[in-house]
Amino acid sequence: MSHEQLDARRMLCPMPVIKTQNKVAQMKTGDTVDVVCTDPGVLSDIPAWARINGHEVIDSVQTEDEITITVRVGA
């Protein structure tokens, strides 16, 4: 299992979701990726995308400046 990080800071919707989708396509089932963003829309967009595509959001952390969403790759 691998754990990676994706920098999607300073990108607006839909780019963080598209970047996440492209990254996940290169990963294996069970791998995880931290998506670091500044667009607050990702708090709803990435979980919705993950649900639709069979992935799982396992953590979401919001600080003053950034949001980090951890996604586990599904089958």
Secondary structure, 3 states (H helix, E strand, C coil): CCEEEEEECCCCCCHHHHHHHHHHHCCCCCCEEEEEECCCCHHHHHHHHHHHHCCEEEEEEECCCCEEEEEECCC
